[in-house]
């Protein structure tokens, strides 16, 4: 095979592999970082059209969270000629974060110095791994909660009984007050233990086809009354949804927990919106507040008992909500920012429900 033919063959082979690769790939000028070519996976992943990309620099496309990282990688390319599986966060046109591994290679393309970039998107895998880790933590805590809860409750019940007995016999008003205060504190501790016991993964639930909208409407007067006391308000935004398998008691607890968190996150005059709709063969319940948002450093810990953003909170409310969702084969996710936080509870519909 002649040299010219071999070169043409290799060039065609490269571009075929480049454009058919499932990973996001780009050819950039070195060291300027101007896009010469990108494959379809790149355009699909980063939400751009080819016309928007070609001739633009990586910095102009704002794919990088920090352009300083790109400069560091260029220095590594200059010295070693390649970068392998660099753990990095990139961004789409809509500023959605992508987590994955980036590999870069110095190449010569038609006598021009270029960089070949390949990004292996692991965003969904990372989400699944984080969800599995979180569920493992909840399951472990759930298994512990039953034994620990009962072991602590038993002596507390005995102490409470003796305090009641001594308080009934005491004639001193001051001492009676002390006994009543101690009993009150024991009752508070018992409430926390009751919540903790709700984390048990093998807790029995009675799932029956129910209307989620009706359940929310039933709770509305209670929730609205609580909001008014805090000079806040509750709004309903209910869509048309089918009945789904629910445990009334548990689902009411979940909704109360999410709404309570929303109310406590806001200043006077704020609004919490509770709504439902169907999306992607799922019934979605959302609770949206107008608070200051959740700090990024605790994103991965949300739903873990005793992790809270409140000064006097236990962190059990959200942990219990995650457990209830798990027992309903539902998932919880959220979006947050400086203007508020929205929690989403998603129930998957079966084929019969989808066709209704």
Steps between C-alpha positions, in 0.01 A plus 500: 500500500642839401582755771236748376234228496597380850484853637158553343381166641624589851338842476164350399530240776571774758201712401270197489606398852478865611146566380355162602652501849234494779724721717508877456798588278650820362800607291645833614787717384800484729547699714217748417221246560292598195250230397581357156264206519274325752302179477125451542544373856665832592213704354235283666670498839585870517173613336660699216453504123804458274477862382516621862817302568728505198745792510429572868750449781435276795496810717234668286276192521529507882528123513757526778408590855840666536713599200803468724463121483526512121825695527638239742410219261665687210820515703482123558442447128799718417724289722363147465296509179191345662265503801319181600171470691509837672211524750310818410166683499386651171182693415227500236362806323221514762765481776417146606803344664657190346730270696749281320852419380687710243784375283706728274755412233732720294459419130608640162211549261602592145821647637319703766555456875171398662352354816269198486265499799279213617254536789347189660176621663442325834230735633217245515727229638620736773139585589412131525809431713416792731139382528613145582742632763228715653255207507764278659549759774125525554462122510778469757349776714157343457628164626661671800200721576268221614741352754638831623156661515348227715807474725486874574122520527465231767705675774347835400152359559605381845656837590191685376273281713698566817511874428120503466468308825735731692338808346155389614625459859703820510343797682759763405383706200861558392585129503178411319608741226839326476336158469265626228792656312699172514199303372457753217866459396464121507197530273701711255772236495236232445367693197849498347530126560158447338625683190821297509300177505328612178831435321466124541527352149272203581220719634166374372309722257147452371502616139159558343400687185431853618470851362811698589314823420222413744753421772671838445165681506415329829826624652469852357293661783746373763808608302347835407410573862858431605628728223267786598631488857848560355371779269560282196269320260441170319396479134370191317581426135347158433499340158291211367665180622388136540459325834822335624584248777534697824512449872285792623669545834854484369436723200336763721810493721727546198301797367486662845878456537578660163257788552625560854859516371391744230318728745791501744744594223314825415453843649157654564298551183642194324297242309523122485341345193382137501426355159462186290541413133594215266840488331683217321251231617530620859268670745696788651426673830697819557541733797653836410611766750640853474785458746871567455579156356716215624875531538687291237727341763209303650337384173645150531399472867133596463275228634761384751366508859624790714629694197302824497518862386293618799646628826270282713415221255571127530520426128259209549208648304672476162660164589154361582366645173768317301413175683129544428576567133712186486216292646273640226753413228527873435802729473576845639714762329524877523619819338614796703628853462501840666128546421384174659498121498265251336477137609356247253346166596471276191275192477546273199178405322439152364377449145131483597519826695684674215225408253217630721 
